[in-house]
Amino acid sequence: MTIETGQDRVDLLAANCRETLERSGNCAQTSFSVLQEEFGLDGKQILKALTPFPGIALRGETCGAVVGSLMALGLVFGREDLEDWDGYIASLPAARRFCRRFEKENGSTVCGSILEAKLGKRFNLADGGEAVEYLSAGGREACAAVIISAVQIAAELMRSKA
């Protein structure tokens, strides 16, 4: 029997992020899917709903890994009753901690700014030519690192709830 260490779990999450991103090409779905699997979360419809969220519809806005991770955090820390104000307020500290740590590690929560910092320029990923340029500049690898960062931060926060 193999005993899994904390670092083994981190490495497995990172590998799952890379493999899922390779299959999906979608940071929002990748981050949510990996956390969904890791924590046994419901959310098949959420996964589907996250389809257009990378960079908020490829506009260079909020990073899809942030959106997908926040959705997973919402399933763990969120409220089910719209009138549960205490539940709403109680969900915010984890989400805010996630955003602060993500921003510290990646420089921003904005897709375009993250790509510019990591690859030297902003890309219009809705443009075929720029999407090819993004890929040849190492965009997939850069985004994998960002997704891994998001998933690891969210997973740590989610484990603290358990």
C-alpha beads as a LAMMPS data file, in Angstrom:
LAMMPS data file: protein, C-alpha beads

162 atoms
161 bonds

1 atom types
1 bond types

-500.0 500.0 xlo xhi
-500.0 500.0 ylo yhi
-500.0 500.0 zlo zhi

Masses

1 110.0

Atoms # bond

1 1 1 0.000 0.000 0.000
2 1 1 1.325 3.426 -0.986
3 1 1 0.830 6.309 1.402
4 1 1 0.088 9.552 -0.376
5 1 1 1.831 12.648 0.970
6 1 1 0.627 16.230 0.692
7 1 1 3.170 16.822 -2.064
8 1 1 1.935 13.735 -3.919
9 1 1 -1.595 15.203 -3.831
10 1 1 -0.306 18.543 -5.142
11 1 1 1.581 16.771 -7.930
12 1 1 -1.492 14.703 -8.839
13 1 1 -3.656 17.833 -8.996
14 1 1 -1.088 19.512 -11.256
15 1 1 -0.949 16.491 -13.560
16 1 1 -4.742 16.325 -13.676
17 1 1 -4.860 20.047 -14.569
18 1 1 -2.424 19.590 -17.448
19 1 1 -4.222 16.500 -18.782
20 1 1 -7.683 18.057 -18.483
21 1 1 -6.550 21.299 -20.135
22 1 1 -5.057 19.287 -22.995
23 1 1 -8.431 17.593 -23.544
24 1 1 -10.647 20.630 -23.027
25 1 1 -8.609 23.672 -24.050
26 1 1 -10.722 25.563 -21.506
27 1 1 -9.311 27.042 -18.287
28 1 1 -12.691 27.589 -16.619
29 1 1 -13.873 24.044 -17.243
30 1 1 -10.481 22.574 -16.381
31 1 1 -10.222 24.273 -13.004
32 1 1 -13.792 23.371 -12.044
33 1 1 -13.560 19.807 -13.373
34 1 1 -10.368 19.022 -11.465
35 1 1 -11.788 20.433 -8.220
36 1 1 -15.111 18.687 -8.863
37 1 1 -13.320 15.354 -9.192
38 1 1 -11.001 15.977 -6.234
39 1 1 -13.815 16.902 -3.849
40 1 1 -16.723 14.884 -5.267
41 1 1 -18.738 18.007 -6.077
42 1 1 -22.022 18.039 -7.948
43 1 1 -22.115 20.228 -10.991
44 1 1 -22.463 18.633 -14.418
45 1 1 -24.585 21.601 -15.464
46 1 1 -22.023 24.010 -13.989
47 1 1 -19.314 22.379 -16.096
48 1 1 -21.458 22.907 -19.177
49 1 1 -22.263 26.501 -18.180
50 1 1 -18.537 27.271 -17.876
51 1 1 -17.972 26.587 -21.593
52 1 1 -17.822 30.277 -22.686
53 1 1 -15.922 31.551 -19.632
54 1 1 -12.215 31.483 -20.595
55 1 1 -11.226 35.119 -20.277
56 1 1 -15.001 35.787 -20.215
57 1 1 -15.716 34.736 -23.792
58 1 1 -12.079 35.199 -24.952
59 1 1 -12.254 38.973 -24.343
60 1 1 -9.203 39.054 -22.040
61 1 1 -11.348 39.734 -18.984
62 1 1 -11.533 37.641 -15.777
63 1 1 -9.380 34.520 -16.017
64 1 1 -11.460 31.385 -16.482
65 1 1 -9.393 29.551 -13.872
66 1 1 -10.591 32.147 -11.358
67 1 1 -14.216 31.709 -12.416
68 1 1 -14.098 27.897 -12.364
69 1 1 -12.333 27.802 -9.012
70 1 1 -14.756 30.288 -7.469
71 1 1 -17.655 28.145 -8.693
72 1 1 -16.139 25.143 -6.897
73 1 1 -15.556 27.222 -3.767
74 1 1 -19.186 28.324 -3.946
75 1 1 -20.319 24.711 -3.903
76 1 1 -18.306 24.132 -0.743
77 1 1 -18.784 27.424 1.125
78 1 1 -21.943 28.831 -0.468
79 1 1 -25.541 29.048 0.598
80 1 1 -28.511 27.148 -0.802
81 1 1 -31.212 29.501 0.420
82 1 1 -31.264 32.965 -1.183
83 1 1 -32.467 34.459 2.088
84 1 1 -29.599 32.973 4.112
85 1 1 -27.626 36.184 4.611
86 1 1 -25.346 34.607 7.206
87 1 1 -24.467 31.881 4.682
88 1 1 -23.759 34.512 2.041
89 1 1 -21.466 36.478 4.335
90 1 1 -19.768 33.264 5.507
91 1 1 -18.895 32.335 1.902
92 1 1 -16.951 35.510 1.186
93 1 1 -13.772 35.044 3.255
94 1 1 -12.679 31.934 1.320
95 1 1 -13.478 33.572 -2.017
96 1 1 -11.599 36.729 -1.092
97 1 1 -8.606 34.737 0.206
98 1 1 -8.613 32.808 -3.056
99 1 1 -8.601 36.002 -5.147
100 1 1 -5.858 37.662 -3.072
101 1 1 -3.580 34.621 -3.262
102 1 1 -4.279 34.064 -6.961
103 1 1 -3.484 37.703 -7.693
104 1 1 -0.297 37.531 -5.608
105 1 1 0.889 34.420 -7.477
106 1 1 -0.198 35.489 -10.972
107 1 1 -0.106 39.283 -10.825
108 1 1 -3.785 39.749 -11.652
109 1 1 -7.128 38.002 -11.989
110 1 1 -7.500 39.435 -15.507
111 1 1 -6.696 37.058 -18.374
112 1 1 -5.137 39.673 -20.659
113 1 1 -2.879 41.027 -17.920
114 1 1 -1.790 37.533 -16.896
115 1 1 -0.932 36.608 -20.488
116 1 1 0.934 39.869 -20.963
117 1 1 2.996 39.244 -17.820
118 1 1 3.747 35.630 -18.732
119 1 1 4.076 35.865 -22.530
120 1 1 5.022 39.489 -23.103
121 1 1 1.792 40.609 -24.783
122 1 1 -1.958 40.464 -24.668
123 1 1 -3.615 38.146 -27.154
124 1 1 -7.031 38.372 -28.770
125 1 1 -7.763 34.672 -28.504
126 1 1 -10.954 35.082 -30.542
127 1 1 -8.742 35.933 -33.519
128 1 1 -7.417 32.802 -35.244
129 1 1 -4.030 34.312 -36.063
130 1 1 -3.456 35.562 -32.549
131 1 1 -4.627 32.251 -31.118
132 1 1 -1.946 30.490 -33.175
133 1 1 0.626 33.047 -32.024
134 1 1 -0.475 32.469 -28.402
135 1 1 0.050 28.715 -28.808
136 1 1 3.467 29.117 -30.434
137 1 1 4.518 31.536 -27.664
138 1 1 3.862 28.814 -25.074
139 1 1 0.381 29.974 -24.141
140 1 1 -0.974 26.540 -23.319
141 1 1 1.890 25.905 -20.904
142 1 1 1.575 29.359 -19.334
143 1 1 -2.146 28.872 -18.833
144 1 1 -1.591 25.392 -17.410
145 1 1 0.648 26.948 -14.744
146 1 1 -2.054 29.530 -13.962
147 1 1 -4.746 26.849 -13.724
148 1 1 -2.551 24.729 -11.464
149 1 1 -2.032 27.744 -9.228
150 1 1 -5.796 28.399 -9.062
151 1 1 -6.693 24.778 -8.370
152 1 1 -4.049 24.389 -5.678
153 1 1 -5.167 27.559 -3.887
154 1 1 -8.842 26.553 -4.079
155 1 1 -8.101 22.975 -2.995
156 1 1 -6.200 24.191 0.053
157 1 1 -9.113 26.431 1.049
158 1 1 -11.635 23.651 0.425
159 1 1 -9.620 21.190 2.530
160 1 1 -9.586 23.705 5.384
161 1 1 -13.403 23.493 5.478
162 1 1 -13.360 19.706 5.968

Bonds

1 1 1 2
2 1 2 3
3 1 3 4
4 1 4 5
5 1 5 6
6 1 6 7
7 1 7 8
8 1 8 9
9 1 9 10
10 1 10 11
11 1 11 12
12 1 12 13
13 1 13 14
14 1 14 15
15 1 15 16
16 1 16 17
17 1 17 18
18 1 18 19
19 1 19 20
20 1 20 21
21 1 21 22
22 1 22 23
23 1 23 24
24 1 24 25
25 1 25 26
26 1 26 27
27 1 27 28
28 1 28 29
29 1 29 30
30 1 30 31
31 1 31 32
32 1 32 33
33 1 33 34
34 1 34 35
35 1 35 36
36 1 36 37
37 1 37 38
38 1 38 39
39 1 39 40
40 1 40 41
41 1 41 42
42 1 42 43
43 1 43 44
44 1 44 45
45 1 45 46
46 1 46 47
47 1 47 48
48 1 48 49
49 1 49 50
50 1 50 51
51 1 51 52
52 1 52 53
53 1 53 54
54 1 54 55
55 1 55 56
56 1 56 57
57 1 57 58
58 1 58 59
59 1 59 60
60 1 60 61
61 1 61 62
62 1 62 63
63 1 63 64
64 1 64 65
65 1 65 66
66 1 66 67
67 1 67 68
68 1 68 69
69 1 69 70
70 1 70 71
71 1 71 72
72 1 72 73
73 1 73 74
74 1 74 75
75 1 75 76
76 1 76 77
77 1 77 78
78 1 78 79
79 1 79 80
80 1 80 81
81 1 81 82
82 1 82 83
83 1 83 84
84 1 84 85
85 1 85 86
86 1 86 87
87 1 87 88
88 1 88 89
89 1 89 90
90 1 90 91
91 1 91 92
92 1 92 93
93 1 93 94
94 1 94 95
95 1 95 96
96 1 96 97
97 1 97 98
98 1 98 99
99 1 99 100
100 1 100 101
101 1 101 102
102 1 102 103
103 1 103 104
104 1 104 105
105 1 105 106
106 1 106 107
107 1 107 108
108 1 108 109
109 1 109 110
110 1 110 111
111 1 111 112
112 1 112 113
113 1 113 114
114 1 114 115
115 1 115 116
116 1 116 117
117 1 117 118
118 1 118 119
119 1 119 120
120 1 120 121
121 1 121 122
122 1 122 123
123 1 123 124
124 1 124 125
125 1 125 126
126 1 126 127
127 1 127 128
128 1 128 129
129 1 129 130
130 1 130 131
131 1 131 132
132 1 132 133
133 1 133 134
134 1 134 135
135 1 135 136
136 1 136 137
137 1 137 138
138 1 138 139
139 1 139 140
140 1 140 141
141 1 141 142
142 1 142 143
143 1 143 144
144 1 144 145
145 1 145 146
146 1 146 147
147 1 147 148
148 1 148 149
149 1 149 150
150 1 150 151
151 1 151 152
152 1 152 153
153 1 153 154
154 1 154 155
155 1 155 156
156 1 156 157
157 1 157 158
158 1 158 159
159 1 159 160
160 1 160 161
161 1 161 162
